[in-house]
Amino acid sequence: MSLYIEEIIINSVKNLLTGRVNELLEESDRQIPLIEFDYGIAPVIRLSAAEGSEKDRIVRADAYTLALIFAVPEEPGGEIHCYAYAAAVELALGEDFTLGGAVDRAAITGKKYTPPKVAHCGENWELELKLHILVEF
């Protein structure tokens, strides 16, 4: 059974998050909840095809946009946890921008930190990371 490139990308991102990103979080001076897709902090992963540049078309590459959306509880330190997740993902991608060889290049192109709409009401902080992923064929 063959996998589609979209499945490979999503699985590679999950492996990066539960592997190297969690290792970096464990090395932190703070107690940051680890990323776990069965329970706990489980970011939503949204993948969509992106319009490739002229250069992408010349080198025969597909471009994707991937959004990682973290819902972080508004407990004390929730805002700091958002910054820690963003920094850990950025560092892990810097070390492995090919997602274990699954893609040719992945890079963060945007970060958005959204506080709860009403403070101290049990709503979550939200961190959204946008990644640009390039796969040559």
C-alpha positions, -999 to +999 in steps of 0.1 A: +000+000+000+015+033-010+011+065+009+002+098-006+026+127-002+001+145+020+000+115+044+038+115+044+040+152+052+015+150+081+031+119+096+065+135+093+053+166+111+037+145+138+070+126+143+089+159+145+065+172+171+064+141+193+101+135+188+126+163+187+102+191+197+092+172+229+129+166+236+135+203+234+106+211+256+119+186+282+152+204+282+135+237+292+138+252+326+100+254+328+074+227+330+059+227+295+033+201+287+045+177+260+028+173+226+007+141+225-018+134+198-039+109+219-044+134+248-029+165+262-015+192+239-025+180+204-021+206+177-045+207+148-026+201+116-041+217+084-025+210+051-034+226+019-018+229-015-002+263-021+003+282-053+039+275-063+062+302-076+074+303-112+107+288-099+088+260-083+071+252-116+105+252-134+122+228-110+090+207-109+081+211-072+048+211-054+043+236-026+021+231+005+010+253+033+007+236+067-009+252+097-001+240+132-027+253+156-020+248+194-048+254+219-030+262+252-049+264+284-050+299+301-034+286+332-005+305+347+022+304+321-001+297+292+013+326+272+049+314+279+040+279+268+029+293+234+063+309+230+081+277+241+062+256+215+070+281+187+106+282+197+109+244+199+092+239+165+115+265+149+146+250+164+136+214+154+128+225+119+162+243+117+179+210+126+158+189+102+142+211+075+135+180+053+113+164+079+134+133+080+139+133+042+102+134+035+103+168+018+129+190+002+123+220+024+100+231+053+102+265+069+081+286+092+066+315+074+044+329+101+035+329+138+004+342+154-003+343+191-039+349+201-048+355+238-082+345+252-110+368+242-119+373+279-092+369+305-096+344+333-127+327+318-111+294+310-106+301+273-074+290+256-044+309+242-039+300+206-006+296+187-007+292+149+024+284+130+024+285+092+049+264+074+058+264+037+067+230+025+083+222-009+084+188-025+103+182-057+091+155-081 
